Amino acid sequence: MRIIFSRKGFDSASGGGPSPIVEGRPLSLPIPAGAASRTTFGGLGLGAHAAKASRGRFGADDLCHHDPMFLGNGTCLFGQCGAAQTHLANRGVGLGDVFLFFGLFREDGGDPHHRIFGYLEVGEVIDLTGEVPDRLIEHGHPHALAMHASNDTIYSGPGEEARRASDGLRITAAGASPSVWERPPWMARGGLSYHDRADRWLRGGRLKSVARGQEFVADIGRRKAPREWLARVLDEIRAS
């Protein structure tokens, strides 16, 4: 089994600033659309938040890359392509693996930090290089509307967004810069892709995460401790 820490949403490079936490709830702002989209920030009810986070560069009428896409029936659709998808494929990511979506967030008056805001348990891997299923087009998923790369793929399965910004979903260490994480006790040096350098594994159970990158894969095999940790994280996401 694999746990994938998947970076998504606004930050200083994509959008201009952190996604907001509003009335205790994290609201992940999708990045501005770089290819096909028929979804606006306003259509997702995020127009004012996008304008504030981007300092006016984007607003309600601007198109966004609505991905991951959480549907009302408890299903999540997530598309990936290019080098990031090649990395997922090379690491064997597939059925039964779990994506934990994280991003940069800030509450008014608070510090910017990384936190988990949703998950997807992979139940289906859909290769978009052939015929694209009509249901994906009907949902308006951007990777289904037009090819982004020659290996476009959509992962589908049960998934939800967090409804509260609990401490249990924060991954930035207290008092640290956003990229310094309080890593789970089960995650040992070398146990996360793109983090092979010894100087990233800090004392005190901390990890200096890479500045850019989308998909960080931890192959946990059959180990009990990471599965128990994952179960707690999913419980936190599902809590109302």
Buried (B, 14 or more C-beta within 10 A) or exposed (E): BBBBBBBBBBBEEBBBBBBBBEEEEBBBBBBBBEBBBEBBBBBBEBBEBBBBBBEEEBBBEBBBBBBBBBEEEEBBBBBBBEEBBBBBBEBEBEEEBBBBBBBBBBBEEEBBBBBBBBBBBBBEBBEBEEEBBEEBEEBBBBBBBEBBBEBBBBBBBBBBBBBBBBEBBBBBBEEBEBBBBBBBEBBEEEBBBBBEEEEBBBEEEBBBBBEEBBBBBBBBEEEEEBBEBBEEBBEBBEEE
